[in-house]
């Protein structure tokens, strides 16, 4: 797993947005789990907007993330192993309080 700098993370988000890369966003906070499939529509001060094919969307707050880690199936957080998705890579955004947003690229 490699740790991304902020400029590298911004480039990756731009790629996801411009290519409409299919993803699964999986948020873990304590015992709470939120999963949303679609593509990243935008990233702004409001958050990371993930839309699906029907127009439904979810906004994930990505402010205050302490670490950005990019890896593959071997590198994902153990808590995210429960997700049922085929993916080629996983980006984990980690907060100091332990909240993890993992974006699985399909």
C-alpha positions in Angstrom: 0.0 0.0 0.0 1.3 3.5 -0.8 0.5 6.7 0.9 -0.6 9.4 -1.5 0.3 13.1 -1.2 -2.5 15.7 -1.5 -1.5 16.5 -5.1 -1.5 12.8 -6.0 -4.9 12.4 -4.4 -6.3 15.4 -6.3 -5.0 13.9 -9.6 -6.6 10.6 -8.8 -10.0 12.2 -8.0 -9.8 14.2 -11.2 -9.2 11.0 -13.1 -12.2 9.3 -11.4 -14.4 12.3 -12.2 -13.3 12.7 -15.8 -13.5 9.0 -16.7 -16.6 8.3 -14.7 -14.8 5.3 -13.2 -17.3 2.8 -11.7 -16.6 2.7 -7.9 -18.1 1.4 -4.7 -17.7 3.8 -1.7 -17.7 2.1 1.6 -17.7 4.2 4.8 -16.9 2.7 8.2 -17.3 4.6 11.4 -17.5 2.5 14.6 -20.2 -0.1 13.9 -21.8 2.0 11.2 -21.3 0.9 7.6 -22.5 2.7 4.5 -22.1 1.4 1.0 -22.9 3.2 -2.3 -22.1 2.2 -5.8 -21.8 4.5 -8.8 -19.2 7.0 -10.0 -17.6 10.1 -8.5 -19.5 13.0 -10.0 -17.5 15.7 -8.2 -15.2 16.6 -5.4 -15.6 20.0 -3.7 -15.6 21.7 -0.3 -19.0 20.1 0.2 -17.6 16.6 -0.2 -17.2 13.7 -2.5 -20.4 13.2 -4.6 -21.1 9.7 -5.8 -24.0 9.2 -8.2 -25.5 6.0 -9.5 -27.2 5.3 -12.8 -30.6 6.3 -11.6 -29.5 9.8 -10.4 -29.5 8.9 -6.7 -26.4 10.3 -5.0 -24.5 10.3 -1.7 -22.1 12.9 -0.4 -19.1 11.8 1.7 -17.3 14.4 3.8 -13.6 14.0 2.9 -12.4 17.1 4.9 -10.0 16.4 7.7 -8.7 13.1 6.4 -5.3 12.3 7.9 -4.0 9.7 5.4 -4.8 8.6 1.9 -3.7 5.0 1.1 -3.8 3.3 -2.3 -3.5 -0.4 -2.7 -5.1 -3.6 -4.0 -7.2 -6.4 -2.4 -4.3 -7.4 -0.1 -4.0 -3.9 1.3 -7.6 -3.0 2.3 -8.5 -2.4 5.9 -9.7 -5.7 7.6 -13.0 -4.1 8.3 -13.6 -3.5 4.6 -13.1 -7.2 3.7 -16.8 -7.7 4.2 -17.7 -5.8 1.1 -18.9 -7.8 -1.8 -17.4 -6.2 -4.9 -15.0 -6.9 -7.8 -12.4 -4.2 -7.9 -8.9 -3.5 -9.2 -7.7 -1.1 -6.5 -8.8 0.5 -3.3 -8.3 4.0 -2.0 -8.7 4.4 1.8 -9.1 7.8 3.3 -8.5 7.6 7.1 -9.5 10.1 9.8 -7.8 10.5 13.1 -11.0 9.3 14.9 -10.8 6.0 13.0 -13.4 6.7 10.3 -12.4 5.1 7.0 -13.8 5.8 3.6 -12.6 3.2 1.1 -13.2 3.7 -2.6 -13.1 0.5 -4.6 -12.4 1.0 -8.3 -14.2 -1.5 -10.4 
